[in-house]
Amino acid sequence: MENKNLKSLNTFAIDCVAKEFVEFNSQEDFEKIDKVYKESQRVHILAGGSNTIFLNKEYQGTIIKIENKGKKIISDEVDSVAVEVSAGENWAEFVRWACLNGYSGLENLAAIPGQVGASPVQNIGAYGMQVADRILWVEVHNMKTSDNYRIMNADCEFDYRFSRWKTSHKEELIYKVVFLLDKIFQPKLDYAAIKSYLEENKVNPITPIKMCDIVTKIRDSKLPNPEILPNAGSFFKNPTISQEQFEDLKQRFPQIVSFSQQDTIKLSAAWLIEQCGFKGERYNCVGMHAKQALVMVNYGGATGKDVLEMANLVKEKVQEKFGVMLEIEAHLIG
Ligand SMILES: Cc1cc2nc3c(=O)[nH]c(=O)nc-3n(C[C@H](O)[C@H](O)[C@H](O)COP(=O)(O)OP(=O)(O)OC[C@H]3O[C@@H](n4cnc5c(N)ncnc54)[C@H](O)[C@@H]3O)c2cc1C
């Protein structure tokens, strides 16, 4: 298809037209997409479009839209199951299905927008969980060589909001992901928002599906719904700094919000942005959300230029005040 408008296919609702657009519906489409990959000037794989910001009014290449569906249990043990899920499945629906069946390990990642195949790309995480801890392997199709192969977890280069696909290996189309889930539930309750919800609401016993519902409720109360106020979730990553730099900042800003890791410290990007006065601030058609300063929102008609200018304003101010460089989490597609 030529000249496809992508506005309804990205949650930031940027009005962008793709020169060419093809769907990947099943493994029978490998030949078709290999041809597209070889013949197009450039290609971009689009899943749910919830972490993607198109910077221009036109995308001068081919969009490959992931649409393959299906899931099956490939191993069933006493205390665990391995589930193979097609990339085009909706992430939130898959997590809910797993929880309803009593399979746990992903419940704190409930209600994250997007597709299953995108989940390893930035190693999605929330409420103390990250998907990397549940992925056994990822099945990919290499559009350059036409080979299919398996990338085992240890080779995915998983890190905080990072994997081998975040900045490179763009010729690899992920078509299936295999997850290892538990049958014996060990809830992860250390996150403050979950703890206080459980205390206030006296939930007992806690089951995977109850956790899934709790996380969904907490998220709904905190994050803007992209269908009402278009956004791409957290716009910046939480920056990681050294212990030494943290000690210095802590002296100057005793209220600084941080999470300690092994030998480094992760700062709350939302707190840094809020302290610079951007919470609820608007710039042209975009702004940093009034309830969650880390989320950039589109008030209608936003362009890539608005997004980049607002992002630069925030980055410069945070750098000036705290000496910390923010890094954009969303995928910017030029
Ligand atoms: C309201 C809101 C809340 C969010 N909350 C969270 C959160 O709590 N935690 C979190 O980690 N993220 C969060 N996000 C970000 C986003 O939901 C995730 O990054 C999600 O995994 C993106 O999925 P998607 O299908 O929309 O991917 P897209 O935006 O379509 O794609 C993202 C990237 O992955 C690549 N890609 C996608 N599918 C494939 C594939 N099959 N093969 C190869 N490459 C592929 C794309 O090319 C692109 O580079 C949030 C977003 C929103 C809008």
PDBQT file of the ligand as one rigid body, heavy atoms in Angstrom, charges set to zero:
ROOT
HETATM    1  C1  LIG A 401       0.873   5.119  28.361  1.00  0.00    +0.000 C 
HETATM    2  C2  LIG A 401       2.148   4.349  28.151  1.00  0.00    +0.000 A 
HETATM    3  C3  LIG A 401       2.731   3.690  29.212  1.00  0.00    +0.000 A 
HETATM    4  C4  LIG A 401       3.924   2.967  29.036  1.00  0.00    +0.000 A 
HETATM    5  N1  LIG A 401       4.477   2.344  30.110  1.00  0.00    +0.000 NA
HETATM    6  C5  LIG A 401       5.621   1.637  29.970  1.00  0.00    +0.000 A 
HETATM    7  C6  LIG A 401       6.207   0.966  31.091  1.00  0.00    +0.000 A 
HETATM    8  O1  LIG A 401       5.666   0.971  32.193  1.00  0.00    +0.000 OA
HETATM    9  N2  LIG A 401       7.372   0.301  30.895  1.00  0.00    +0.000 N 
HETATM   10  C7  LIG A 401       7.978   0.239  29.681  1.00  0.00    +0.000 A 
HETATM   11  O2  LIG A 401       9.036  -0.385  29.572  1.00  0.00    +0.000 OA
HETATM   12  N3  LIG A 401       7.448   0.875  28.597  1.00  0.00    +0.000 NA
HETATM   13  C8  LIG A 401       6.291   1.560  28.706  1.00  0.00    +0.000 A 
HETATM   14  N4  LIG A 401       5.750   2.213  27.633  1.00  0.00    +0.000 N 
HETATM   15  C9  LIG A 401       6.444   2.162  26.330  1.00  0.00    +0.000 C 
HETATM   16  C10 LIG A 401       5.896   1.079  25.381  1.00  0.00    +0.000 C 
HETATM   17  O3  LIG A 401       4.612   0.668  25.774  1.00  0.00    +0.000 OA
HETATM   18  C11 LIG A 401       6.806  -0.149  25.328  1.00  0.00    +0.000 C 
HETATM   19  O4  LIG A 401       8.105   0.221  24.946  1.00  0.00    +0.000 OA
HETATM   20  C12 LIG A 401       6.284  -1.190  24.339  1.00  0.00    +0.000 C 
HETATM   21  O5  LIG A 401       7.036  -2.379  24.438  1.00  0.00    +0.000 OA
HETATM   22  C13 LIG A 401       6.319  -0.712  22.898  1.00  0.00    +0.000 C 
HETATM   23  O6  LIG A 401       5.584  -1.639  22.145  1.00  0.00    +0.000 OA
HETATM   24  P1  LIG A 401       5.004  -1.308  20.735  1.00  0.00    +0.000 P 
HETATM   25  O7  LIG A 401       4.423  -2.573  20.217  1.00  0.00    +0.000 OA
HETATM   26  O8  LIG A 401       4.081  -0.163  20.801  1.00  0.00    +0.000 OA
HETATM   27  O9  LIG A 401       6.339  -0.951  19.944  1.00  0.00    +0.000 OA
HETATM   28  P2  LIG A 401       6.638   0.149  18.823  1.00  0.00    +0.000 P 
HETATM   29  O10 LIG A 401       6.577   1.509  19.409  1.00  0.00    +0.000 OA
HETATM   30  O11 LIG A 401       5.840  -0.098  17.607  1.00  0.00    +0.000 OA
HETATM   31  O12 LIG A 401       8.160  -0.229  18.517  1.00  0.00    +0.000 OA
HETATM   32  C14 LIG A 401       9.179   0.047  19.451  1.00  0.00    +0.000 C 
HETATM   33  C15 LIG A 401      10.529  -0.386  18.855  1.00  0.00    +0.000 C 
HETATM   34  O13 LIG A 401      10.582  -1.802  18.749  1.00  0.00    +0.000 OA
HETATM   35  C16 LIG A 401      10.834  -2.206  17.399  1.00  0.00    +0.000 C 
HETATM   36  N5  LIG A 401      10.013  -3.413  17.163  1.00  0.00    +0.000 N 
HETATM   37  C17 LIG A 401       8.719  -3.572  17.517  1.00  0.00    +0.000 A 
HETATM   38  N6  LIG A 401       8.299  -4.813  17.186  1.00  0.00    +0.000 NA
HETATM   39  C18 LIG A 401       9.363  -5.443  16.620  1.00  0.00    +0.000 A 
HETATM   40  C19 LIG A 401       9.542  -6.732  16.046  1.00  0.00    +0.000 A 
HETATM   41  N7  LIG A 401       8.545  -7.617  16.000  1.00  0.00    +0.000 N 
HETATM   42  N8  LIG A 401      10.772  -7.046  15.558  1.00  0.00    +0.000 NA
HETATM   43  C20 LIG A 401      11.790  -6.137  15.618  1.00  0.00    +0.000 A 
HETATM   44  N9  LIG A 401      11.670  -4.903  16.121  1.00  0.00    +0.000 NA
HETATM   45  C21 LIG A 401      10.466  -4.554  16.617  1.00  0.00    +0.000 A 
HETATM   46  C22 LIG A 401      10.381  -1.029  16.545  1.00  0.00    +0.000 C 
HETATM   47  O14 LIG A 401      11.031  -1.004  15.298  1.00  0.00    +0.000 OA
HETATM   48  C23 LIG A 401      10.772   0.137  17.431  1.00  0.00    +0.000 C 
HETATM   49  O15 LIG A 401      12.149   0.413  17.293  1.00  0.00    +0.000 OA
HETATM   50  C24 LIG A 401       4.539   2.926  27.768  1.00  0.00    +0.000 A 
HETATM   51  C25 LIG A 401       3.940   3.584  26.675  1.00  0.00    +0.000 A 
HETATM   52  C26 LIG A 401       2.746   4.282  26.866  1.00  0.00    +0.000 A 
HETATM   53  C27 LIG A 401       2.105   4.969  25.693  1.00  0.00    +0.000 C 
ENDROOT
TORSDOF 0
